[in-house]
Amino acid sequence: MDTLATKTSVKIVGSNGQISLGKEFAGRQVLVEEQEPGVWLVRPAMVIPETELRLHQPQARAELERALDWAKRNPPKESDPDAILKRLKDGGRTAGKKGSARSER
């Protein structure tokens, strides 16, 4: 049967109310839960800003995967900005094509 190994260490709370967890936790975010008076559980955590939370939902993941698949099927290609601007000025019609009867009304 597997048992969970626990590692216990003694830390001293400094005069500023802080303890050091060790360099392996430097710069990481942690959750500190007071389970009862004088008992704290400290766990490493990742905090996701609310504005980015939707990116971690299944629908957004599926949309991102579709976009990445499209990008693989449609690699970037060289374009001619002047030709694009001219086409936009001409109402979006490409050279050599006549407008539809509907657009000529």
DRENPA-3360 file (N, C-alpha, C; in nm, 2 decimals, always signed):
BEGIN
1 = MDTLATKT = +0.08/-0.12/+0.00/+0.00/+0.00/+0.00/+0.09/+0.12/+0.00 ~ +0.06/+0.22/-0.09/+0.13/+0.34/-0.09/+0.09/+0.44/+0.02 ~ +0.19/+0.50/+0.08/+0.16/+0.60/+0.18/+0.22/+0.73/+0.14 ~ +0.16/+0.84/+0.18/+0.21/+0.97/+0.15/+0.32/+1.01/+0.25 ~ +0.43/+1.04/+0.19/+0.54/+1.08/+0.28/+0.52/+1.23/+0.31 ~ +0.54/+1.27/+0.44/+0.53/+1.41/+0.48/+0.67/+1.45/+0.52 ~ +0.69/+1.58/+0.49/+0.82/+1.64/+0.52/+0.79/+1.75/+0.62 ~ +0.84/+1.75/+0.74/+0.82/+1.84/+0.84/+0.94/+1.92/+0.86;
9 = SVKIVGSN = +0.93/+2.05/+0.88/+1.04/+2.14/+0.91/+0.99/+2.25/+1.01 ~ +1.09/+2.30/+1.08/+1.06/+2.40/+1.18/+1.10/+2.53/+1.12 ~ +1.01/+2.63/+1.12/+1.04/+2.76/+1.06/+1.01/+2.86/+1.17 ~ +1.08/+2.97/+1.17/+1.06/+3.08/+1.27/+0.99/+3.20/+1.20 ~ +0.88/+3.24/+1.26/+0.82/+3.36/+1.20/+0.89/+3.48/+1.25 ~ +0.94/+3.56/+1.15/+1.02/+3.68/+1.17/+0.94/+3.79/+1.24 ~ +1.01/+3.89/+1.28/+0.94/+4.01/+1.35/+0.84/+4.08/+1.25 ~ +0.86/+4.06/+1.12/+0.76/+4.12/+1.03/+0.65/+4.03/+0.99;
17 = GQISLGKE = +0.64/+3.91/+1.06/+0.53/+3.82/+1.04/+0.54/+3.72/+0.92 ~ +0.66/+3.71/+0.87/+0.68/+3.63/+0.75/+0.77/+3.51/+0.78 ~ +0.74/+3.40/+0.70/+0.83/+3.28/+0.71/+0.88/+3.26/+0.57 ~ +0.99/+3.19/+0.56/+1.05/+3.15/+0.43/+1.02/+3.01/+0.40 ~ +0.96/+2.98/+0.28/+0.93/+2.84/+0.24/+1.05/+2.77/+0.17 ~ +1.15/+2.85/+0.14/+1.27/+2.80/+0.07/+1.27/+2.85/-0.07 ~ +1.39/+2.84/-0.13/+1.42/+2.90/-0.26/+1.34/+2.83/-0.37 ~ +1.30/+2.70/-0.35/+1.23/+2.63/-0.46/+1.09/+2.69/-0.48;
25 = FAGRQVLV = +1.04/+2.77/-0.39/+0.91/+2.84/-0.40/+0.93/+2.99/-0.44 ~ +1.05/+3.04/-0.46/+1.07/+3.18/-0.48/+1.00/+3.22/-0.61 ~ +0.92/+3.33/-0.59/+0.85/+3.39/-0.71/+0.72/+3.32/-0.74 ~ +0.68/+3.21/-0.67/+0.56/+3.13/-0.70/+0.45/+3.19/-0.62 ~ +0.33/+3.17/-0.67/+0.21/+3.21/-0.59/+0.16/+3.09/-0.51 ~ +0.11/+3.11/-0.39/+0.06/+3.01/-0.31/-0.07/+3.05/-0.25 ~ -0.15/+2.95/-0.22/-0.27/+2.97/-0.14/-0.24/+2.94/+0.00 ~ -0.28/+3.03/+0.09/-0.27/+3.00/+0.24/-0.41/+2.99/+0.30;
33 = EEQEPGVW = -0.44/+2.87/+0.34/-0.57/+2.85/+0.40/-0.56/+2.83/+0.55 ~ -0.63/+2.91/+0.63/-0.63/+2.88/+0.77/-0.74/+2.78/+0.80 ~ -0.71/+2.66/+0.83/-0.80/+2.55/+0.85/-0.87/+2.56/+0.98 ~ -0.80/+2.61/+1.08/-0.85/+2.64/+1.21/-0.75/+2.73/+1.28 ~ -0.78/+2.80/+1.39/-0.69/+2.89/+1.45/-0.55/+2.83/+1.47 ~ -0.45/+2.88/+1.41/-0.31/+2.84/+1.43/-0.27/+2.72/+1.33 ~ -0.36/+2.68/+1.24/-0.33/+2.57/+1.15/-0.35/+2.63/+1.01 ~ -0.24/+2.63/+0.93/-0.24/+2.68/+0.80/-0.20/+2.57/+0.70;
41 = LVRPAMVI = -0.27/+2.57/+0.58/-0.23/+2.48/+0.47/-0.18/+2.57/+0.36 ~ -0.06/+2.55/+0.32/+0.01/+2.63/+0.21/+0.02/+2.55/+0.09 ~ -0.04/+2.59/-0.02/-0.04/+2.51/-0.14/+0.00/+2.59/-0.26 ~ +0.09/+2.54/-0.35/+0.13/+2.62/-0.47/+0.00/+2.63/-0.56 ~ -0.01/+2.75/-0.62/-0.13/+2.78/-0.70/-0.10/+2.86/-0.82 ~ -0.19/+2.85/-0.92/-0.19/+2.95/-1.03/-0.31/+3.03/-1.03 ~ -0.30/+3.16/-1.04/-0.42/+3.24/-1.04/-0.44/+3.29/-1.18 ~ -0.56/+3.28/-1.23/-0.60/+3.32/-1.37/-0.68/+3.45/-1.36;
49 = PETELRLH = -0.63/+3.56/-1.42/-0.71/+3.68/-1.42/-0.85/+3.66/-1.48 ~ -0.95/+3.72/-1.42/-1.09/+3.70/-1.47/-1.10/+3.73/-1.62 ~ -1.02/+3.83/-1.67/-1.03/+3.86/-1.81/-0.98/+3.75/-1.90 ~ -0.90/+3.66/-1.84/-0.85/+3.55/-1.92/-0.91/+3.41/-1.89 ~ -1.01/+3.41/-1.80/-1.07/+3.29/-1.76/-1.14/+3.22/-1.87 ~ -1.21/+3.29/-1.96/-1.28/+3.23/-2.07/-1.19/+3.15/-2.16 ~ -1.06/+3.19/-2.16/-0.97/+3.11/-2.25/-0.94/+2.97/-2.20 ~ -0.98/+2.94/-2.08/-0.96/+2.81/-2.02/-1.08/+2.73/-2.02;
57 = QPQARAEL = -1.19/+2.77/-2.09/-1.31/+2.70/-2.10/-1.31/+2.61/-2.22 ~ -1.38/+2.50/-2.22/-1.38/+2.41/-2.34/-1.41/+2.47/-2.47 ~ -1.51/+2.56/-2.48/-1.55/+2.63/-2.60/-1.44/+2.71/-2.66 ~ -1.37/+2.79/-2.57/-1.26/+2.87/-2.62/-1.14/+2.78/-2.67 ~ -1.12/+2.67/-2.60/-1.01/+2.58/-2.64/-1.04/+2.53/-2.78 ~ -1.17/+2.49/-2.80/-1.21/+2.43/-2.93/-1.19/+2.54/-3.04 ~ -1.23/+2.67/-3.01/-1.22/+2.77/-3.11/-1.07/+2.80/-3.14 ~ -0.98/+2.79/-3.04/-0.84/+2.81/-3.06/-0.78/+2.70/-3.15;
65 = ERALDWAK = -0.83/+2.58/-3.12/-0.78/+2.46/-3.20/-0.82/+2.48/-3.35 ~ -0.95/+2.52/-3.37/-0.99/+2.54/-3.51/-0.91/+2.65/-3.58 ~ -0.88/+2.76/-3.50/-0.80/+2.87/-3.56/-0.66/+2.82/-3.59 ~ -0.60/+2.74/-3.50/-0.46/+2.69/-3.53/-0.46/+2.59/-3.65 ~ -0.57/+2.51/-3.66/-0.58/+2.42/-3.78/-0.59/+2.50/-3.91 ~ -0.67/+2.61/-3.90/-0.69/+2.70/-4.02/-0.55/+2.76/-4.06 ~ -0.48/+2.80/-3.96/-0.35/+2.87/-3.98/-0.25/+2.77/-4.05 ~ -0.26/+2.64/-4.01/-0.17/+2.54/-4.07/-0.21/+2.52/-4.22;
73 = RNPPKESD = -0.34/+2.52/-4.25/-0.39/+2.50/-4.38/-0.37/+2.62/-4.47 ~ -0.36/+2.73/-4.41/-0.35/+2.86/-4.49/-0.22/+2.94/-4.44 ~ -0.11/+2.89/-4.49/+0.02/+2.96/-4.45/+0.02/+3.10/-4.50 ~ +0.09/+3.19/-4.44/+0.10/+3.32/-4.48/+0.16/+3.33/-4.62 ~ +0.12/+3.43/-4.70/+0.18/+3.44/-4.83/+0.20/+3.59/-4.86 ~ +0.29/+3.62/-4.95/+0.32/+3.76/-4.97/+0.20/+3.83/-5.04 ~ +0.18/+3.95/-5.00/+0.07/+4.03/-5.06/+0.12/+4.16/-5.11 ~ +0.03/+4.22/-5.19/+0.06/+4.35/-5.25/-0.03/+4.45/-5.19;
81 = PDAILKRL = +0.01/+4.53/-5.09/-0.08/+4.63/-5.02/-0.14/+4.73/-5.12 ~ -0.06/+4.77/-5.22/-0.12/+4.87/-5.32/-0.24/+4.81/-5.39 ~ -0.22/+4.68/-5.43/-0.33/+4.62/-5.51/-0.46/+4.60/-5.42 ~ -0.43/+4.57/-5.29/-0.55/+4.56/-5.20/-0.62/+4.69/-5.18 ~ -0.54/+4.80/-5.16/-0.60/+4.93/-5.15/-0.68/+4.97/-5.27 ~ -0.62/+4.94/-5.39/-0.69/+4.97/-5.51/-0.82/+4.90/-5.52 ~ -0.82/+4.77/-5.49/-0.94/+4.68/-5.49/-1.05/+4.74/-5.40 ~ -1.00/+4.78/-5.28/-1.10/+4.84/-5.18/-1.16/+4.97/-5.24;
89 = KDGGRTAG = -1.08/+5.05/-5.30/-1.13/+5.18/-5.36/-1.23/+5.15/-5.47 ~ -1.21/+5.04/-5.54/-1.29/+5.00/-5.66/-1.42/+4.92/-5.61 ~ -1.45/+4.93/-5.48/-1.56/+4.86/-5.43/-1.54/+4.71/-5.41 ~ -1.42/+4.66/-5.40/-1.39/+4.52/-5.37/-1.38/+4.44/-5.49 ~ -1.40/+4.49/-5.61/-1.40/+4.41/-5.73/-1.26/+4.39/-5.77 ~ -1.23/+4.27/-5.82/-1.09/+4.24/-5.87/-1.09/+4.27/-6.02 ~ -0.96/+4.30/-6.06/-0.94/+4.34/-6.20/-0.99/+4.23/-6.30 ~ -1.06/+4.28/-6.40/-1.11/+4.18/-6.50/-1.24/+4.12/-6.48;
97 = KKGSARSE = -1.30/+4.14/-6.36/-1.43/+4.09/-6.33/-1.53/+4.20/-6.33 ~ -1.64/+4.17/-6.40/-1.75/+4.27/-6.40/-1.84/+4.25/-6.28 ~ -1.90/+4.36/-6.23/-1.99/+4.35/-6.12/-2.11/+4.27/-6.15 ~ -2.18/+4.22/-6.06/-2.30/+4.14/-6.08/-2.41/+4.24/-6.12 ~ -2.52/+4.19/-6.18/-2.63/+4.28/-6.22/-2.69/+4.35/-6.10 ~ -2.68/+4.28/-5.99/-2.74/+4.34/-5.87/-2.65/+4.47/-5.83 ~ -2.52/+4.46/-5.84/-2.44/+4.57/-5.80/-2.44/+4.69/-5.89 ~ -2.49/+4.67/-6.02/-2.50/+4.77/-6.12/-2.62/+4.85/-6.11;
105 = R = -2.72/+4.81/-6.03/-2.85/+4.88/-6.02/-2.83/+5.02/-5.96;
% end
